[in-house]
Amino acid sequence: MGTTVTISPVSRIEGHAAITIRLDEAGQVAEARLHVREFRGFESFCLGRPFREMPTITARVCGICPVSHALAAALAGERIMGVVIPPAARHLRRILSLAQLILSHSLSFFHLSAPDIVLGLDSDPGQRNIAGLARRRPEVIRTGVRLRRIGQEIVNRIGGGHLHPEHIVAGGLGEPLAEEGRDAIAALLPEALELVRFALDLWRERRGRFRFEMGPCGDFPSLFLGLVGGGGCLDHYEGRLTFVDAAGGTVGDLAPEGYAAAIRETVAHDSYLKPTECTLGGERLYRVGPLARLSVAPFFAAPRAEQTRTELLGGRRTATASLDYHQARLIEMLYAVERIAGLLDDPLCVERQVLARAGVNAAEGVGVTEAPRGTLIHHYRVDRHGLLTGVNLVVATAHNSRAMDRTITDIARHHLRGDRLGEGLLNRVEHGIRLYDPCLSCATHAVGGTGLTVTLLAADGKVLDRAAR
């Protein structure tokens, strides 16, 4: 008789979710799935709004990556307007996108994942949290807080707000950057570089032990998706949608407007999340985010980050182990610090012309950017007055949905013993989800809190065990 295990809620992720583990007739793990329980509705209540409001509105989809949503919304709006924004605005937006990486990745690594990485997956669950980590390794928490503060300060200086960047508008930016602001940002970067180096050293210190604790889980061939810019280098702000396979071969290379030719959204009966699949033929499962980006881009235009990326790949063209998402985030933070320093040296930073104006010149527009968690797509349709008649948001967590299911299935097969949910299994399944740093408010476009439930089911649907975290 088959069995199902459910983990609910999943902790230290953004949003509400549950995990179901289903056993087959032989009592072996058949599959594990992540279910998102928050109601999906953000796209619908945007209908009828002026497209120019979307950078402000969609920044409220998520409190962790508001810059990315605002940028994607602005890019889509500019396709509707048919304008090319001033070079200075484009330049400053690149810095904003990179600052968002520092802000978001520091939260993910230091505050969501570090309790597992530093204290160990089998440590006392009452201590394996931010408070416990602060008692054992306070310098780790301080480093994360300081890095996040640096990212927020850069966003505030350019974007006009620590949380919601009001200066990002369709047509460019609402305000230019003053020389004083540029100098203040530049003064933050030496400290940021040292803090990221500390994080890389911390991961190297713990990596071997943590790999042993997780076991051979989440390492599988897949496609990878990310934006590649001019010259073939990584580009977080804009570029072409590029799919590569596990061997590094290019499978697809599309303009943002052509995303629907390669990406199909599906509807799950047991989740508000819309999983996506690649439709280019062959493999349908793909991954996005920092691990995918270091696999898709032939090189990083930042020497320290490129050296660290090369070390991680170890001669391979791609990184297939999901556990390497942690190091990939740290590499991207290093990349962000280096690139921001280079961009600040350009006189474009303080040019005054940062806004282009136009009316409605196209009936639809697509904006694509790389959010910290992965590729973010905004697709809008408007009437002749510029009011939205169609809105579609395809977010990183939807792209990664099938990969997360594959990862937690691997973990369940390796660590489940019998028909009961042991603490060790629960810890590892939760961390398997945490590797992808899912943002469930983005994925469902909802307002929500946190939590995870895990349920174990038999083949006939009977509940064998259930745990809430």
Secondary structure, DSSP 4 states (H G I P E B T S, - for coil): --EEEEEEEEPSSBEEEEEEEEE-TTSSEEEEEEEE-SPP-HHHHHTTSBGGGHHHHHTTS-SSSHHHHHHHHHHHHHHHHT----HHHHHHHHHHHHHHHHHHHHIIIIIIIHHHHHH-TTS-TTTSSHHHHHHH-HHHHHHHHHHHHHHHHHHHHHHSSSSS-TTEETTEESSPPPHHHHHHHHHHHHHHHHHHHHHHHHHHHHHHHHHHHH-S-SB---EEEEEE-GGGBB-SSS-EEEEE-TTS-EEEEE-GGGGGGTEEE---TT-SS--EEE-SSS---EE-SHHHHHHHSSB-SSHHHHHHHHHHHTT-SS--BGGGHHHHHHHHHHHHHHHHHHHHTSGGGG-S--B-------SEEEEEEEETTEEEEEEEEE-TTSBEEEEEEE-HHHHTHHHHHHHHHHHHHHH-BTTB--HHHHHHHHHHHHTT--BHHHHHT----EEEEEEEEETTS-EEEEEE-
